[in-house]
Amino acid sequence: MKQRKAWRVVREVIGEADIIIEVVDARDPIGTRNRKLEKLVQEEGKKLLIVMNKADLVPKEWAEEYKRKSELPMVFISARDRKGTGILRREIKKLAKELLDEQERVKVALIGYPNVGKSTIINTLKGKKAVGTAPIPGYTKGKQLIRLSKKIWLLDSPGVVPIDDFDELVIKGGFPADKIEEPVKPALKLIGRILETRKEALTEKFGIEDFSSEEDILRAVGKRKGIIRKGGEIDLEETARWLLREWQTGRFTLFGKEEEKGQEFVWDFKDVLDGIEKDLLLDPRRILWKYGEELREKLDNTKRVGVKEIEGFTVGIATGFKKCDVGIKLLEKLTGNQVIASECFGKKWKGVVVIME
């Protein structure tokens, strides 16, 4: 029911807008583009623009090559650093110009998976000069339009694409790798995605060059890391968990070298975040008031992190730090979003609850 409801909302957003911006994480374009969404937009005859956010985390040459091969208009930006947003505005105006010959105004909507930076882009586009609710007859009650220009308006809430299957949920970090009962399938899917997007990442991280299948690669990773059962057999399940954990924590990405040790953490707080979503709590103080006792039980030297997008905002929890600002910076780094409200708790070991744009 939840999946159907989410897709119904996405369809409503597509129906209301004239231009759809699909927000994608540039670090994982295959994993965060949604072909079903793109097909829906094209079937409705709406304009579609792909925005690759967090482009500061990928090489410029790779981004240019990916854009050159795209069959759809595409812009690379870093919303958090406000880089490329001028190009994005120009592209929106270009698409809008084609429509304004036949209509008085154009509505723009952002859609994408959780944690790709939709809300940050909306706030960047709004800027300081944005005005409030649009006086447009017949516009859906309870929603807002923000004026980008005299004839171009932005829907002030993003459409969230639901994650349709468990393997995708795991790859996107929505389920902790250590708790997966059958990790091999999502790990093989992840390897396939890496091969399709940038197979050089496997050589850079693991020195793997010769292989005939995704399972060969997984075995090579297990051998290299020494994840061996008694008798000398490679433990594929534990290797898969290890690989997924590296991907979820950002120590293994398509680009860049292995990060320094000391940043390791475990994904946690799924039950708390589910409760926050159910209760629609978007105030750190109210979250601590209800879940503080449960969160304080996990205050030790193990770094634990949990994030979830709720109603266009990202709720983050991080524990196991000597200073709260370290936890805040980690949450911002993992999500690419900016913290707008936070509450620190704990004494020797501290935790933080944040709301991010």
Buried (B, 14 or more C-beta within 10 A) or exposed (E): EEEEEBBEBBBBBBEBBBBBBBBBBBBBBBBBBBEEBBEBBEEEEBBBBBBBBBBBBBEEEBBEEBBEEEEEBBBBBBBBEEEBBEEBBEBBBEBBEEBBEEEEBBBBBBBBBBBBBBBBBBBBBBEEEBEEEBEEEEBEEEBBBBBBEEBBBBBBBBBBBBBEEBBBBBBBBBBBBBEBEEBBEBBBBBBBBBBEBBBEBBEBBBEBEEBEEBBEBBBBBBBEBEBBEEEEEBBBBBBBBBBBBBBBBBBBBBBBEEEEEEEEBBBBBBEBBEBBBEEEBBEBEBBBEBBBEEBBEBBEEEBBBBBBBBEBBBBBBBBBBEEBEBBBBBBBEBBBBBBEBBBBBBEEBBBBBBBBB
